[in-house]
């Protein structure tokens, strides 16, 4: 079980172990002993080498289990528990739905709405249309018959877990059942927070982040605490400790939290536990947080704005090698995987799209264009503000294929 003082544990190969055992036999019985595999001593040596290799595997596992970046599975969960964090489970995407209907119409909690592709979202509470809306010109909204229309916003959660439920804005447009007084529905912002169970690598990085910046009342500590909430992809806090309004328009002595993903109540509880002393929380969302003593308090914060990105990929391919059925889907999947690594404020360099575009076999040349709308897609880098997240879906990616000789 060699341990190098510079590189740590070094596991020997099976052939090395066999050679060491051969040398033991020579030392005990002389160099004239026949250690070939078809001889009795050689057979014993082979069995001993395999047993020794199993022991080395166990020793290596024990060594790696103590190290965050090499630990896996249950051992990694134990290391995370030492940091008072748990592996994040599968999560449901959440979205704000804007429901338009006739005055006094009520949409009860549990009502289902869906996208054209069949992704279903379920409302988390009752909502009633109480006031008539006006448009940008100040004109009251009515239907084709002149009847008054109003709107209300309600939170909704995906029916199934996973990243596929992180749908783009204005795609949740279909009621799954007949509703009295209902007129239309949409989601002004993208759905966020849907995810698979946290991988070993993701948990490893989060353990390191918690060690670097432990949950506490500092800005980075609050962000760490909120990022530990299941379903939260990213969090950013702006604190104004002065007696003047800051550059973002935050009032004096306030803490303004921006979050992507996660349940409102869970975020509010984490924010309440670690928020800066005496700071007032601000934001459009108000949720009840519960402190360690069981006391409840209303906590305010905001959801980061999602910015849909559109990508057009032009391919020149060898038609004898490129698979036209799976190739474009592979490119789309790899582009989506890249976007999953982005956090608030991260721009999208168009050069980052070339890797996914060249990933299928048979691609000979690639052109890439990006934009924030379908009519402004070109060779450009995309920048977003500090409190925005660039998002994408398969429907926002166009792959054009041209066969060349």
N, C-alpha and C positions, 0 to 999 in steps of 0.2 A: 504494500500500500504506500507507494512513494508520494511524498508531499514536497514539492519544490518551493523554496522560500521566496521565489520570484513570481512564479506563475500558478502556485497552488497545487491542487490535487492533479496528478497525472496518472491516468489509468493505462496500464500496460496492455499491449495487444496479446491475444491468445498465444500466438507464436512465441512471443517473448517469455510468457509464463512457462510454456512447454520447454523452452531451452534452459530456463533456470532449474526446472525439475530434473531435466537430463543431467545438468551439472551436479545436482545433489546426489543422483545415482552414481555418477563417476567418482565423486568424493568418497562415497560409502563403499562401493564395490569395485572400484578400479576402472580405468579407461577401456578395458577389454570387454566390458559388458555391452551387449547388443541392444541399442535403444530404438531400433526400427519399429514402425507401427505394427508390424505383423509378428513381433516377438513379445513374449509375456512382459518383460520389463517395460517395453515401449507402450504396451496396452495400458499397464498400470499408470505410467506417466501421463498418457493421454487423458485418462479419467481424472487424475489429480489436477491436471491443468484446467479442465473444464470446471471442476469444483472450485478451484482457486479463482477462476474468472467470474463465477457467480458471486464469490465473496467480494471481489473487486467492484462488481456492479453495485452490491449493497453498500459498500463503503463510499463509493462515489455518490450514490443517492443520498446517504446520510450527510455527506459533506455539502452537497448542493442544496439540501433541504434547509440548511441554516442561512443560505444566501438568497436575498430577494430576487435578483435577476436570473438565478438559475433554478430556483424552486418552482415546483409545478403542483397543480391540483390541490389536494387536501393539505399538503404541507404549506403551500402558499397561502391558503385560507387561514392556517394557524398563525403564520407570520403577520397577516393582515389583522387578525384578532388582537395581536399585541399592540397594534396601532389604533385599536378601537374602531376598525372599519370592517365592513362585510363586502363580499363579492356582490356586485349589483345583479339582480335577476333580470329576466326578460321584462320589458316595459311596454306599455301602451302609449301610442302617440296621442297627443292632446291638441285641440284646436279651438279657436273661438268662431262660432257660427253666427252669422247675422241673418236673422229670420224676419222676413217681411210678411205682413198680414193685415187683416182688417182689424179695426179698433175693437179692443176687449177680447180678441181671440187669445186663447191660451194654448201653449204647447207644453205638455207635461214632461217631467223628467222621464228618461228612458225611451224617448222618441228617437227613431233611427233615421239617419240621412246617409246618402252614399254618393260615391263618385261614379262616373260612367264605367269605370273598370271594375266596380263592385266592392270597393273598400268602404266599410260601413262604420259610421260614428254614432255614438249614443249620447244624447244630451244628459248632462249631470244634474240639472235642476229644472224646475218649472220656470217658464217665461211667459209674460203677458204683454201684448201690444197695447200700450196705454195712451200714446200720443201720436198725432198725425205728423209725419215727417215733411220737411221742406227740402227742395233741391238747392243747388248753389245759387240760383237766382232768387231764392226766397219764395218760390211757388210751392203751394201745398201739393203733396203727392197723392194721386188718385189712380184708379184702374181705368180700363177702357170705358167703363160705364159711369165714371165720375165718383165712385165710392172711395172714401178716404182710406189711405194706407199708412201704416206706421211700421217701425222696425224695432227690434230688440236684440241684444247680444246674449249668448249663452255659451258656457263651456261645454265641450263634448270630448269624449274619449273613444279611441278606436276599439272596435269589437275584438280584434285580434292583436297580439303582440308582434313586434318586429319592425324593421326599418321600412318595409314596404308601405306602412301606413303613414309615413312622413310625406304626405301628398302636397302638391303645389297649391298656391292660392287660387281661389275661384274654381275649384274642382269638385267640392262637396255641394252638389246642386240638386240632388234627387231625394224626395221623400220616399221612405220605404212603405208608407201606409197613407191612407186618406186622412186628412186633418181638417177639421172645421175651422174656417177663417184663415187658412194658410194661403199665402200667395207665392212666395219664393224663398230660397235659402242659398247662401253662399258662404265661403270662408275667405275673408279679406286677406288673411295671412296664411302662410304654410303651416301644416301640422308638424309638430316637433316632438321629440322625446321618445319616439318608438325605437326600440333597440333589442338586440339579442342579449343573452346572458353575457356578462363581462368575461372577456377572454383572460387567460393567464397573463399575456403581455400587457393588456390594459390595466389589470389589477396590479401588476408589478410597478408600472409607471405611477399609478395612483399612490401606492405605498411610499415610493420615493418622494413624491410631491408632498405627502403628509409629513414625512420626516424633515423635508426642507422647510416647509411652512405649516406648522401644526395649527389646527383650528383654534382661533383665539379672536380677540376683538380688534386686531390690526386688519387693514384692508385685505392683505393677502391671506390672513387667517380666516376671515369671513368667507372669502372666495373658496378656500379649501373646504370649509365646513359645508357650504352649499353644494359644491361639486360632489361631495360624498352622498348626497341625497339620491336615491334610486331614480333613474330616468333623466337626471340633469346632465346635459352634454357640456355646458359651459356656464360660467357666472362671472360677472364683473361688477365691482362696486365703486361708486364715486362718493367720497365723503367731503362735505364742505364744513370745515371746522372754524371758518372765519365768521365775521359778523356781516359779510357782504354776500350778495348773490354771486355765484361762481360763473365761469365761462359757459357752462351747460344750462344755465337758468335755474340751478338748484338753490333754494333759499338757505339762509344761514343755519348752521348747526343741524345739518341733515345728512342722512345716509341714503343714497339712491342705488338700489340693487337692480341689475339687469340679468335675466336668467333665460336659458334655453332648455326646455324640457322640464320634467318633474311635476309632481302634484302640488297645487297651491298650498295646502295645509302643511305638507312636509317642508316646503321651502320656507314658509312663515315660521315654523318651529325652529329650524336651523338658524334663520336670520335672527330671531328673537333671542336665542341662546347666546349668540356671539356678536351681536351688533355692537358698534362702538358706544361707550357709556354716554348717556344723556342725548344721543343723537335721535332725532325724529326721522322715521322712515317715510319716504314719499314714493308715489307711483300710482298708476291707474288701477292696479289690482290690489284688492284688500282681502286678506285671508286671516283666519284665526290661528295663531301660534300658541303652543302650550309649553311653558317652561318646566324645569326639572321639579318644581314644587307643585305642578298641576294647575297653576294659574294660567288663565288665557288672556291674550291681548291681540288686538287687531294690528296687523303688520302690513305695510304697503310696499310694493315693488313693481317692476315692469318686466314684461317679456321683451326680449331683444327682437328687433324687426328682422324678418327674413327677406332676403333679396333673391328672387328666382334668376338663375343664370341659364342662358341658352347657348348651346355649343353645336357647331356644324363641323364635321370631320369629312374631308375629302380624301379618298384612298385611290391609289393606283396599285393594282394587285396582279400577281401571277395567277391567272384563272385555274391553272392546273394544280395549284397548291392551296390557295385561299379557299376556305369553306364559307360560301355565301350564306349558309343557314345559321351557323354559330358565330362566325367572325364578328359581324356587327353587334350582336348581343354581348360578346366578350368585351368589346370596346366600351359599350355602354356601362356594363357592370364595373369595369375597372375605373372609369371616370367617376361613377357614383361612389366607389370605394375611396377615391382621392378626396372627394368633397366631404366624406364622413370624417376625415382627419382635420378639417378646418374648424377653427374656433372664432369667436367674436372678433371682428376687426381684421381678419385675415383676407387679403386680396387673392385673386386667382390669376396667376401668370399664365398666359396662353401657352407658354413653352411647356408647362406641366401636362398638357394634354397629349404631347407627342408620345410619351411612354405608353399610355393606354392604347393610343392609336396604332402603334407598331407591335402590340402584344400578340395578335394572331399571326400564324405562319402565312407567308405568301405576300405580305405587305411590302411594296417596293418604294413607295413615296407617299407622303402625307402632307396635307394642308389643313390648318386649323383656324377657326374663327369663333369669337366669343362675343356675347352682348347681353344686355339686361332686358332686351326686347327682341322679338323676331325680326324687326325691321332695322336693327342696328347691330348686326352680327358682322364682325370684321377681325382682322389680326390686331388684337389689343389686349392689354392687361386689364383686369377688372379690379377696381378698388371699392371698398365699402367703408362705412364709418365705424368708429370704435364700438358702437352698440348695434351693429348689424351683422347678420350671418348670411354668407352666400350659400344657397341651396340649389339642388338640381334633382330632377327625376328623369326616368328613361324617356318620357314623352318630350322632354326639352332637348334631347340629343338627336341630331340628324346625322346619319352616316351615309354618304354617297360613295358608291363603288364603281370604279372604271377598270376594266381589264386591259392590260397592256402586254405586249409581247416581250 
